[in-house]
């Protein structure tokens, strides 16, 4: 099987099975027969019922895991007896077991080339930098995360990006909503009045797109009620960008449009002088007016900077923009986030996506290299000999970029304010979990808050997650004075540990043995976490 050049495969030792076949079940042919796969050149598969003698009686097993019918089909034009199975993006399990035409289309729609084409056409382009991507680039470039973010903003501004955001607000909302959901479920389970109608424990996190796709399409249905209904931080950020941030941008845009035309601020913007200069009122007078307009300062005060003709303000400045006018790009460390952004439930009205494009950290480095070298067109930068060389060149370009000022309008928060706004020490809030921006932060935050609100126990110091079967399976337990378990939180990374968790959850649900596998389980599909 030929792999797309855009896919960079890493450690593949976490496969459930080493088969090349897709683990999504095939369509069952009409008449109760099985299906046969015939590969075609365009990536589609013809499903033809096998003909022959009477099929033998097959002993059917009751599967532990339900295998839903996911692949859609249609009749083939060339062969009316054949059916063509179509695998769409929403059918993908993010298992990294195959690269089909669906993934090829996905990579083309969410790539550096697509970004460079769209950023020139979109009225507003917003790029969100995830904490994982920021910290990773900071470690590679040997700089502080804040300085790295300033350099990234400077490079993206060169490419025409309007705003560069960090995800503090979205991360904080995800943590607070996750805590509230766990506390609500825990209290319902422990309350005799609502025990029959209470939602189930353990609560399984759903912020990893690979695990979420796998759970929805493959695992036993009894596990689905345990999934957290909370949005992942990327999609919280996408909704905030195309609603709250868009409203703030329209307010700023309209205010500048009105200010540039108001006679109250004529001395600042010089618009009336330009109107006189453009009028047919004599060459000598027009030249004097044009000279006077050119001498008007760009702004009269630091609190309300207004250029002589503000950026993005013209005759259409009074027209409000809509969500479709905002091109939102999210920089994430994981390719599975591209699949998450394409899910139909993460859309606004008129099928407008909350996140239009997801770029990985390596793709962001390519953009930084283009901005530093001035190669901003799709084909102006030659391909590097290897991924390592491209990464090294991107890091060198990032280190050479001048940092964007914290007071710049490009580097801002979700309310288009200064990043330092509301911080007494004058430094911006860049992570929702103080001191923990990697995998495990979700479980740690909810564990601390649950211990404090449910059992009035304040946990000081770091939360020690004890290694269980392997490094990717850890747990932390809160006990009372009699050594009875009050809370049990588990972190399970990688599909091998996920399978063990699923078996325990299914067994606990069928036998009614309570929360022996824990009260809260943070699950990540990739071994080692993000």
Residue, then its C-alpha position, 0 to 999 in steps of 0.5 A: x500500500x502506498x502511503x501519502x507523502x504528507x503522513x509521517x508515521x512514528x512509533x507503530x508498536x501500539x497496534x491492536x493488530x498488525x493487519x493492513x485491513x481496515x478494522x471497520x466492518x464491511x457491508x454485508x451483501x444482500x441475501x445473507x452472503x459475505x462480501x468480497x473486496x476488489x480494490x480499484x484505482x480510485x481508492x473505492x472498493x467494489x463489494x460483490x456478493x459471492x455466488x455458488x453453492x448454498x452457504x454452510x451453517x455458521x455458528x454465530x458468536x455473541x460479540x463482546x464489542x458491537x461492530x456497527x455497519x459504517x461503510x455507505x454503499x451505492x450502485x456501480x455505474x459500470x457494473x449494476x450488480x456491484x456495490x461501491x463502498x465509500x469510506x468518508x472522513x467521519x468513518x475513520x477511526x484514527x487508528x493509523x492502520x491505513x491511508x486511504x483516499x479519504x485521508x489524502x483528501x483530508x491532508x490536502x484540505x488541511x495543509x500548509x498549501x491550503x493555509x497559504x491560499x486561504x489566508x490571502x482571501x479570508x477577511x479575518x484569519x485567526x491562528x490558535x496555538x495549543x499549549x503542547x505545540x508551544x511548549x514543544x517548540x520552546x524546548x526545541x528552540x531553547x527559549x521560554x514559551x512566551x518568547x516562542x509564542x511572540x516569535x510565532x506571532x511575528x512570523x504568522x503576521x508576516x504571512x497575513x494572519x490577523x490574530x494569534x491566540x493562545x488557548x487559556x480560556x478554552x483550556x480553563x472552560x474544559x477543565x471547569x466543565x469536566x470538574x462540574x460533570x464529574x461532581x454531578x455524576x458522583x453526587x447522583x450515584x451516591x444519592x439514594x434519591x437519584x441513584x436509579x436515574x444517575x449517569x454512570x461512573x467511571x467518567x471517561x474523558x473524551x478530549x482525545x479524538x482517536x479514543x473518542x472515534x474508537x469508542x463511538x464506532x467499535x467498543x461495547x455500547x455499554x461503555x458509551x454512557x460513561x463518555x464525558x459529553x464535554x467538548x474538547x478544548x480545540x472545539x471550545x476555542x473554535x466556538x469562542x473564536x467564531x462567536x465571542x471573538x468575532x463580536x469583539x472584532x466587529x465592534x472594533x471594526x465598526x468603531x474604527x470605521x465610525x471614528x475615521x468618518x466622524x467630524x469629532x475626530x477629524x484632527x486625528x484621521x484627516x478624512x475630511x482633508x482627503x475628501x477635499x483633496x480628492x474633490x475637483x476643486x482646483x489643483x493648487x488647493x487640492x495639493x495643499x489639502x493633500x500635504x496637510x492630510x499627509x502631515x496628520x499623525x497616525x494617532x493622537x493618543x496611545x489609548x486609542x490608536x487610529x491610523x490615518x486610514x485604519x487597516x481593514x477600514x474602507x467603505x465596507x467597514x460598517x458591514x458586520x462580518x459573519x462566522x464564515x468570514x473568519x478563517x480559524x486555524x488550530x496548531x496541534x501536536x496530533x494529526x487526529x485533531x484534523x479528524x476532530x475538526x471535520x466532525x459534523x457536530x462541530x459546526x455552526x449554522x450553514x455548515x460553517x466549521x468551528x475550526x477550518x484547518x488544523x496544522x501540526x507543529x511541523x507544519x507550523x515550522x514550515x510556515x515560520x521558515x517561509x515567513x523568514x525566507x520570504x517564500x510565501x507562495x505555495x511552490x516557492x520553497x523547495x522541499x527539504x531532503x528529510x523531515x529532520x532537516x526541515x525541522x532543523x531549518x524551521x527551528x533556526x528560522x524561529x530562533x531568528x524571528x524578532x518577537x512580536x510585542x505583547x502590546x501588539x494587536x496580533x498577539x491577543x486573547x479571545x476578547x482581543x485584549x492585551x495578553x497581560x490584561x488582568x494579571x497583577x505580575x504583568x505576565x499572560x496566562x498561557x495554561x489553564x493548569x498551573x505547572x502542568x501543561x501535558x497529559x495528566x493535567x485533566x485528571x490532576x485538576x479534577x482530582x484536586x477539586x473533587x477532593x476539596x469539594x466532596x471531602x473537604x481535603x486540600x491536596x498540597x504538593x504534586x499529585x503522585x500517579x502510581x505506575x500500575x501494569x506499565x508506564x502508561x497505566x497509572x492511578x491515584x487514590x484518595x483514602x479516609x482515616x480508615x483507609x477506605x477508598x474515597x476517590x480513584x482516578x486512573x490515567x490510561x494511555x495507548x490502545x492496549x491499556x484502553x482495551x483493559x479499561x473497556x473490559x473492566x468497565x463492561x464487567x463492572x456494568x454487567x455484574x454491578x460491582x460498582x466502580x472497581x476500575x475507578x471513578x475517573x479515567x483519563x484516556x489517550x489513544x497514543x502511548x505516552x499521551x500527547 
